[in-house]
Amino acid sequence: MNKNDKEQQIIQKDKPTKKKKKATKRKRLKINSEDEYIDSSIPSDDSKEIDSQEQNNDSKPEVIHIQDELNPILEKILSGDFYLDRQKAPNVSFYGQFQFIIEKRMIYWSKLRLFETFKKLFPFIQLSQAQFYTKTENLIEPSQRTDLCNLCFEADQIFFIMQIRKISFEELKLDDQNKLIRWKDHIQQSQHQQEQLQQQINNLALHEATFQIDYKENFTLAVNQDQTNNNFFDKAPVTCISAVVHKGVGYKKAEKKVITILSSVLNHTGAFSLLCIKRMFESSFMKDIDSVHYWSDRGPHFRNKGLIWSLLNDSTPLIPNVSFEINFSVPYHGKGLPDGVFATYVQGLEHNMPLGGIKSLSSLAHELHFLTLQQAALHNDESREHEIIIFDVDRFETSADYLIMDGFKKFLNFIVVDDEIVGRPLTGISDIGEQNFAMNSRSRKVKGTPKRSTVLIVDE
């Protein structure tokens, strides 16, 4: 044996020897078939073993098509009476055009979050996100804080309890009964104000108008095609305030006009709102109007004593030679035509964003006007063409006058009668809760410097 052979032999001896793994023994599981096996390393009470047995024992579910009427089993589940014992639950599968929630309800978080919670609570239900959205059309997501009405939310919760427990109004606690009574009055007042506005629009006389105004707060746009999550206007927001005007032009005939103001001023205050209203009345469409039914929501930028005084006082009126009736919607129920205007703007820009994006107020005004001009031509309706105004303010007045009035928030309607301001809880009802106030005002100091956005006025 030579030297190299010896070295090779020593190396082979030093290598660690690998032990052969023994194959896991399997025991025959003697049940229905002689060909099924079970690993002896898995305990009989292991979750994997239980799931395996349940899958083997489950038969195909009975498929039920839901059409006009709900199936009793599905109705029981939707009412909250769940099958807690899986062994006793019927093995059925439903399909068809049915809704998980029968009545329309406002939800207080997103549908996506609700879907994720649903999947965690009921992971065994095979349901995609698209199917969940289709089956929950009656769930309405709040689009603004004004959608969140505490009275309506409490009533919704009580109705849900009544539905689950199958109890009547008389069986509720006294406190819950009172909440539902207050809610019913609240809804009736909201419907009354909406009906009054519609009646005024339908019965406008010559030179008479209704004027609905609202802010689109935090109006943001994705200005470039490659930007997401509104990055540009999150840094440079734009104030957008729109008014929908119906003007009487003959017997029960009216013309409609939308006037929108875009501004870099971010102060959504009463002082700025009044300046915007004054600028809107300089429009040629408003020149022959001498009587106005003013409508807005209960936001503090509109519903304040300064606005009441500025529009109704006869010594220094904001809009000379025009008489006003001031109306407000019921709190948290102020959705109206201006909200539809904002939706038109957002949807139109989402589908028609210029390739170069929108980088200034002038470009935004041009695009919005062009969108509405297209709609007017498409529908052969001149009222669909909006008047878009870019408005700026150098400084505010450092003092503001406001009406001296107690219990201001109780009233939704204000008019002038015999040199006095009359407040009414509801529009068109003079015999309940009416109160007269003398035309007296006070002044208070306000900030004169506007808060501004960094958005460009014109393109560079």
C-alpha positions as CSV (number, residue, x, y, z in Angstrom):
1,M,0.0,0.0,0.0
2,N,1.5,3.3,-1.0
3,K,1.4,6.6,0.8
4,N,-1.5,8.1,-1.1
5,D,-3.7,5.0,-0.4
6,K,-3.0,5.3,3.3
7,E,-4.0,9.0,3.4
8,Q,-7.2,8.3,1.5
9,Q,-8.1,5.6,4.0
10,I,-7.5,7.9,6.9
11,I,-9.8,10.6,5.4
12,Q,-12.6,8.1,4.9
13,K,-12.4,7.0,8.5
14,D,-12.6,10.6,9.8
15,K,-15.8,11.3,7.9
16,P,-18.9,11.1,10.2
17,T,-21.2,8.3,9.4
18,K,-24.9,9.2,8.7
19,K,-27.5,7.3,10.4
20,K,-30.4,6.0,8.4
21,K,-33.8,7.4,9.3
22,K,-36.4,4.8,10.2
23,A,-39.6,5.1,8.2
24,T,-42.6,6.1,10.3
25,K,-44.8,3.2,10.9
26,R,-48.4,3.6,9.9
27,K,-51.2,1.7,11.4
28,R,-54.2,0.6,9.4
29,L,-57.3,2.6,10.4
30,K,-60.1,0.1,10.5
31,I,-63.3,2.0,9.7
32,N,-65.3,1.9,6.5
33,S,-62.4,1.2,4.2
34,E,-59.3,-1.0,4.5
35,D,-57.2,1.4,2.4
36,E,-57.2,4.4,4.8
37,Y,-54.3,5.0,7.1
38,I,-53.5,7.4,10.0
39,D,-50.2,8.6,11.2
40,S,-49.5,7.3,14.7
41,S,-47.7,10.6,15.5
42,I,-51.0,12.6,15.3
43,P,-53.2,12.4,18.4
44,S,-56.8,11.6,17.8
45,D,-58.0,14.9,19.3
46,D,-55.7,17.1,17.1
47,S,-57.4,19.8,15.1
48,K,-56.1,18.5,11.8
49,E,-57.5,15.1,12.6
50,I,-60.9,16.6,13.5
51,D,-61.0,18.8,10.4
52,S,-60.1,15.8,8.3
53,Q,-62.9,13.7,9.8
54,E,-65.4,16.5,9.3
55,Q,-64.5,16.9,5.7
56,N,-64.9,13.2,5.1
57,N,-68.3,13.2,6.9
58,D,-69.7,16.3,5.3
59,S,-71.9,15.7,2.3
60,K,-72.7,18.1,-0.5
61,P,-75.0,20.9,0.7
62,E,-78.5,21.4,-0.6
63,V,-78.5,24.3,-3.0
64,I,-81.4,26.7,-2.5
65,H,-82.2,29.5,-5.0
66,I,-83.6,32.6,-3.3
67,Q,-85.9,34.6,-5.5
68,D,-88.8,36.8,-4.3
69,E,-89.2,35.5,-0.7
70,L,-86.6,34.6,1.8
71,N,-86.0,31.1,2.9
72,P,-87.0,30.5,6.6
73,I,-83.5,29.2,7.4
74,L,-81.9,32.3,5.8
75,E,-84.4,34.6,7.5
76,K,-83.6,33.1,10.9
77,I,-79.9,33.7,10.3
78,L,-80.4,37.3,9.1
79,S,-82.5,38.1,12.2
80,G,-79.5,37.1,14.4
81,D,-80.7,33.7,15.5
82,F,-77.6,31.7,14.6
83,Y,-77.0,28.0,14.6
84,L,-74.4,27.7,17.3
85,D,-74.1,23.9,17.1
86,R,-72.5,23.0,13.8
87,Q,-73.7,19.4,14.0
88,K,-77.3,20.6,14.2
89,A,-77.0,23.3,11.5
90,P,-78.7,22.5,8.2
91,N,-76.2,21.7,5.3
92,V,-77.5,24.2,2.7
93,S,-76.1,26.7,0.3
94,F,-78.0,29.8,-0.8
95,Y,-77.7,31.8,-4.0
96,G,-79.7,34.5,-5.7
97,Q,-80.5,38.2,-5.5
98,F,-81.0,38.7,-1.8
99,Q,-79.6,41.2,0.7
100,F,-78.0,40.4,4.1
101,I,-79.6,43.6,5.5
102,I,-83.3,44.0,4.5
103,E,-83.7,47.7,5.4
104,K,-81.4,50.6,4.5
105,R,-78.9,51.4,7.3
106,M,-76.1,53.9,7.8
107,I,-72.9,52.2,8.8
108,Y,-70.3,54.1,10.9
109,W,-67.1,52.5,9.4
110,S,-66.1,51.4,5.9
111,K,-67.6,48.4,4.1
112,L,-64.1,47.0,3.6
113,R,-63.5,46.9,7.4
114,L,-66.9,45.3,7.9
115,F,-66.1,42.6,5.3
116,E,-62.8,41.9,7.0
117,T,-64.6,41.5,10.3
118,F,-67.2,39.2,8.7
119,K,-64.4,36.9,7.4
120,K,-62.8,36.7,10.8
121,L,-66.1,35.9,12.5
122,F,-67.3,33.5,9.8
123,P,-64.3,32.0,8.0
124,F,-66.2,29.0,6.9
125,I,-68.5,31.1,4.7
126,Q,-67.2,31.2,1.1
127,L,-67.8,34.9,0.2
128,S,-65.7,37.2,-1.9
129,Q,-65.4,40.9,-1.3
130,A,-67.4,41.7,-4.5
131,Q,-70.1,39.3,-3.4
132,F,-70.3,40.9,0.0
133,Y,-70.7,44.3,-1.5
134,T,-73.4,43.0,-3.8
135,K,-75.3,41.5,-0.8
136,T,-75.0,44.7,1.3
137,E,-76.4,47.4,-1.0
138,N,-78.6,48.6,1.8
139,L,-75.6,49.5,3.9
140,I,-74.8,53.2,3.3
141,E,-71.3,54.4,4.1
142,P,-71.1,58.0,5.5
143,S,-69.4,60.3,3.1
144,Q,-69.1,63.2,5.5
145,R,-69.4,63.9,9.2
146,T,-72.9,65.4,8.5
147,D,-74.0,61.9,7.7
148,L,-73.4,60.8,11.3
149,C,-76.7,61.7,13.1
150,N,-76.7,60.6,16.7
151,L,-80.5,60.5,17.0
152,C,-80.7,58.3,13.9
153,F,-77.9,56.0,15.1
154,E,-79.5,55.4,18.5
155,A,-82.9,54.7,16.8
156,D,-81.2,52.3,14.4
157,Q,-79.7,50.4,17.4
158,I,-83.1,50.2,19.1
159,F,-84.8,49.0,16.0
160,F,-82.1,46.3,15.6
161,I,-82.8,45.1,19.2
162,M,-86.5,45.0,18.6
163,Q,-85.9,42.9,15.5
164,I,-83.6,40.4,17.2
165,R,-85.8,40.0,20.4
166,K,-89.0,40.3,18.4
167,I,-90.5,42.8,20.8
168,S,-92.9,45.7,20.2
169,F,-92.6,49.4,21.1
170,E,-94.6,49.0,24.3
171,E,-92.1,46.3,25.5
172,L,-89.2,48.7,25.3
173,K,-87.7,50.5,28.2
174,L,-89.2,54.0,28.8
175,D,-85.9,55.7,28.0
176,D,-85.7,53.8,24.6
177,Q,-89.4,54.7,23.9
178,N,-88.6,58.4,24.4
179,K,-85.6,58.1,22.1
180,L,-87.7,56.7,19.3
181,I,-90.3,59.5,19.9
182,R,-87.6,62.2,19.6
183,W,-86.2,60.4,16.5
184,K,-89.7,60.4,14.9
185,D,-90.1,64.1,15.5
186,H,-86.5,64.6,14.2
187,I,-87.3,62.8,10.9
188,Q,-90.6,64.5,10.4
189,Q,-88.9,67.9,10.8
190,S,-86.2,66.9,8.3
191,Q,-88.9,65.8,5.8
192,H,-90.8,69.0,6.4
193,Q,-87.8,71.2,5.6
194,Q,-87.1,69.3,2.4
195,E,-90.7,69.5,1.3
196,Q,-90.8,73.2,1.9
197,L,-87.7,73.7,-0.2
198,Q,-89.3,71.7,-3.1
199,Q,-92.5,73.6,-2.8
200,Q,-90.7,76.9,-3.0
201,I,-88.9,75.8,-6.2
202,N,-92.1,74.6,-7.8
203,N,-94.0,77.8,-7.0
204,L,-91.4,80.6,-7.8
205,A,-92.8,83.9,-8.9
206,L,-91.2,86.2,-11.4
207,H,-87.9,87.7,-10.0
208,E,-88.1,85.2,-7.0
209,A,-85.4,82.6,-6.4
210,T,-84.2,79.8,-4.2
211,F,-80.5,79.8,-3.3
212,Q,-78.9,76.6,-1.9
213,I,-75.3,76.9,-0.9
214,D,-72.7,74.5,0.6
215,Y,-69.0,74.0,1.0
216,K,-67.1,71.0,-0.4
217,E,-64.7,70.9,2.5
218,N,-61.3,69.5,1.9
219,F,-61.8,69.4,-1.8
220,T,-58.9,67.4,-3.1
221,L,-57.9,66.1,-6.5
222,A,-55.2,63.8,-7.9
223,V,-53.6,66.4,-10.2
224,N,-51.2,64.2,-12.1
225,Q,-51.7,60.8,-13.7
226,D,-48.8,59.3,-11.8
227,Q,-49.8,60.6,-8.4
228,T,-51.9,58.6,-6.0
229,N,-53.8,59.3,-2.8
230,N,-54.3,63.0,-3.7
231,N,-50.7,63.8,-2.9
232,F,-50.7,67.2,-4.5
233,F,-53.8,68.7,-3.1
234,D,-53.2,67.2,0.3
235,K,-50.4,69.7,0.4
236,A,-52.3,72.4,-1.5
237,P,-56.0,72.1,-0.7
238,V,-58.6,74.1,-2.6
239,T,-61.8,75.7,-1.2
240,C,-64.8,74.9,-3.3
241,I,-68.2,76.4,-2.5
242,S,-71.2,76.0,-4.8
243,A,-74.7,77.5,-5.0
244,V,-77.7,76.0,-6.9
245,V,-80.1,78.8,-7.9
246,H,-83.6,78.3,-9.2
247,K,-85.1,81.6,-10.6
248,G,-88.7,82.2,-11.5
249,V,-89.2,83.3,-15.1
250,G,-93.0,82.9,-15.4
251,Y,-96.0,81.1,-14.0
252,K,-94.5,78.0,-12.4
253,K,-91.5,78.2,-14.7
254,A,-88.0,78.4,-13.4
255,E,-84.4,78.5,-14.7
256,K,-81.6,76.7,-12.9
257,K,-78.0,77.8,-12.5
258,V,-75.0,76.5,-10.6
259,I,-72.4,79.0,-9.5
260,T,-69.1,77.7,-8.1
261,I,-66.3,79.6,-6.4
262,L,-62.8,78.2,-6.2
263,S,-60.4,79.9,-3.9
264,S,-57.0,79.5,-2.2
265,V,-58.4,81.0,1.0
266,L,-58.9,78.2,3.5
267,N,-60.9,80.1,6.1
268,H,-64.3,78.5,6.1
269,T,-65.7,81.2,8.4
270,G,-68.9,83.2,8.4
271,A,-66.9,86.3,7.1
272,F,-65.6,84.4,4.1
273,S,-68.9,82.8,3.4
274,L,-70.6,86.2,3.3
275,L,-68.0,87.5,0.8
276,C,-68.6,84.5,-1.4
277,I,-72.4,85.0,-1.3
278,K,-71.9,88.6,-2.3
279,R,-69.6,87.7,-5.2
280,M,-72.2,85.1,-6.4
281,F,-74.9,87.8,-6.5
282,E,-72.7,89.8,-8.9
283,S,-73.4,87.1,-11.5
284,S,-75.5,88.2,-14.5
285,F,-77.9,85.4,-13.7
286,M,-78.7,87.1,-10.4
287,K,-79.3,90.6,-11.6
288,D,-83.1,90.6,-11.9
289,I,-83.8,88.8,-8.6
290,D,-85.4,90.8,-5.8
291,S,-86.6,88.1,-3.4
292,V,-84.6,85.0,-2.3
293,H,-85.3,81.9,-0.2
294,Y,-81.9,81.2,1.2
295,W,-81.1,77.5,2.2
296,S,-78.0,76.0,3.7
297,D,-77.0,73.3,6.2
298,R,-76.3,73.9,9.9
299,G,-72.5,74.3,9.5
300,P,-71.1,77.2,11.6
301,H,-69.8,78.9,8.5
302,F,-73.5,79.4,7.4
303,R,-75.7,79.1,10.4
304,N,-74.5,82.0,12.5
305,K,-75.9,85.3,13.8
306,G,-73.5,87.3,11.6
307,L,-75.1,85.8,8.4
308,I,-78.6,86.5,9.8
309,W,-77.8,90.1,10.5
310,S,-76.0,90.7,7.2
311,L,-78.8,89.4,5.0
312,L,-81.8,90.6,7.0
313,N,-80.9,94.0,8.5
314,D,-82.3,97.0,6.6
315,S,-79.5,99.6,7.5
316,T,-76.4,98.0,6.0
317,P,-77.6,94.9,4.1
318,L,-75.0,92.7,2.4
319,I,-77.1,92.5,-0.8
320,P,-79.0,95.7,-1.3
321,N,-82.5,95.8,-2.8
322,V,-83.0,92.0,-2.3
323,S,-85.3,90.6,0.5
324,F,-84.3,87.4,2.1
325,E,-86.0,84.5,3.9
326,I,-83.3,82.4,5.6
327,N,-83.8,78.7,6.0
328,F,-81.6,75.9,7.4
329,S,-81.9,72.1,7.2
330,V,-82.4,69.9,10.2
331,P,-79.0,69.1,11.8
332,Y,-77.2,66.2,10.1
333,H,-79.8,66.0,7.3
334,G,-78.5,68.8,5.0
335,K,-77.7,66.7,1.9
336,G,-79.0,68.6,-1.2
337,L,-78.3,69.6,-4.7
338,P,-74.9,71.2,-4.0
339,D,-73.7,67.7,-2.9
340,G,-74.6,66.4,-6.3
341,V,-72.6,69.2,-7.9
342,F,-69.5,68.1,-6.0
343,A,-70.0,64.5,-7.0
344,T,-70.2,65.6,-10.6
345,Y,-66.9,67.4,-10.3
346,V,-65.0,64.6,-8.6
347,Q,-66.3,61.9,-10.9
348,G,-65.8,64.0,-14.1
349,L,-62.2,64.7,-13.2
350,E,-61.4,61.1,-12.3
351,H,-62.4,60.0,-15.8
352,N,-61.2,63.1,-17.7
353,M,-57.9,64.1,-16.0
354,P,-55.6,65.9,-18.5
355,L,-52.4,64.1,-19.3
356,G,-50.4,67.0,-17.9
357,G,-52.5,67.1,-14.7
358,I,-54.0,70.1,-13.0
359,K,-51.5,72.4,-11.4
360,S,-53.4,75.7,-10.7
361,L,-56.8,77.2,-9.9
362,S,-57.2,78.5,-13.4
363,S,-56.6,75.1,-14.9
364,L,-59.1,73.5,-12.4
365,A,-61.7,76.2,-13.3
366,H,-61.2,75.6,-17.0
367,E,-61.6,71.8,-16.6
368,L,-64.7,72.0,-14.4
369,H,-66.3,74.5,-16.9
370,F,-65.4,72.2,-19.8
371,L,-66.9,69.2,-18.1
372,T,-70.2,71.0,-17.4
373,L,-70.2,72.4,-21.0
374,Q,-70.0,68.9,-22.3
375,Q,-72.9,67.8,-20.2
376,A,-75.0,70.7,-21.3
377,A,-74.3,69.9,-25.0
378,L,-74.9,66.1,-24.4
379,H,-78.3,66.7,-22.7
380,N,-79.3,69.8,-24.7
381,D,-79.8,71.6,-21.3
382,E,-78.2,75.0,-20.7
383,S,-78.7,74.7,-17.0
384,R,-76.0,72.0,-16.8
385,E,-73.3,74.6,-17.8
386,H,-71.9,75.9,-14.5
387,E,-70.4,79.4,-13.8
388,I,-67.0,78.9,-12.3
389,I,-65.4,81.8,-10.4
390,I,-61.9,82.2,-9.0
391,F,-62.2,84.4,-5.9
392,D,-59.6,85.8,-3.7
393,V,-59.6,88.1,-0.6
394,D,-56.6,90.2,0.4
395,R,-57.9,90.8,4.0
396,F,-61.0,90.4,6.1
397,E,-62.6,93.2,8.0
398,T,-61.3,93.2,11.6
399,S,-64.7,93.5,13.1
400,A,-68.0,91.7,12.3
401,D,-71.6,92.6,13.3
402,Y,-73.9,89.9,14.6
403,L,-77.6,89.8,15.7
404,I,-78.4,89.9,19.4
405,M,-80.6,86.8,19.8
406,D,-81.2,84.2,22.5
407,G,-81.9,80.6,21.7
408,F,-80.6,81.0,18.1
409,K,-80.2,77.2,17.5
410,K,-83.9,76.5,18.1
411,F,-84.9,78.1,14.9
412,L,-84.6,76.9,11.3
413,N,-86.4,79.8,9.6
414,F,-85.8,83.6,9.8
415,I,-87.8,86.4,8.1
416,V,-88.4,90.1,8.6
417,V,-91.8,91.3,9.8
418,D,-92.5,95.0,10.7
419,D,-88.8,95.8,11.2
420,E,-88.3,92.8,13.5
421,I,-86.5,89.5,12.8
422,V,-88.9,86.6,13.4
423,G,-87.4,83.2,14.2
424,R,-89.5,80.0,13.6
425,P,-88.6,76.4,14.5
426,L,-89.8,75.3,11.0
427,T,-90.3,76.9,7.6
428,G,-93.8,77.9,6.8
429,I,-95.3,77.3,10.3
430,S,-96.0,80.5,12.1
431,D,-98.2,79.4,15.0
432,I,-95.7,77.1,16.9
433,G,-92.7,78.5,18.7
434,E,-92.4,81.8,16.8
435,Q,-90.4,84.5,18.4
436,N,-89.7,88.1,17.5
437,F,-86.3,89.9,17.9
438,A,-85.5,93.6,17.6
439,M,-83.0,94.5,15.0
440,N,-80.1,95.1,17.4
441,S,-76.5,94.0,16.8
442,R,-73.1,94.0,18.4
443,S,-69.6,93.9,17.0
444,R,-66.7,91.6,17.7
445,K,-63.1,91.4,16.5
446,V,-62.1,88.9,14.0
447,K,-58.8,87.9,12.3
448,G,-58.1,90.0,9.3
449,T,-55.4,87.8,7.7
450,P,-56.7,84.9,5.6
451,K,-55.2,81.5,5.8
452,R,-54.0,80.6,2.3
453,S,-53.2,77.5,0.4
454,T,-50.0,77.2,-1.6
455,V,-51.8,76.2,-4.8
456,L,-50.9,78.2,-7.9
457,I,-53.5,80.6,-9.2
458,V,-52.3,80.3,-12.8
459,D,-49.9,77.8,-14.5
460,E,-46.2,78.7,-14.4
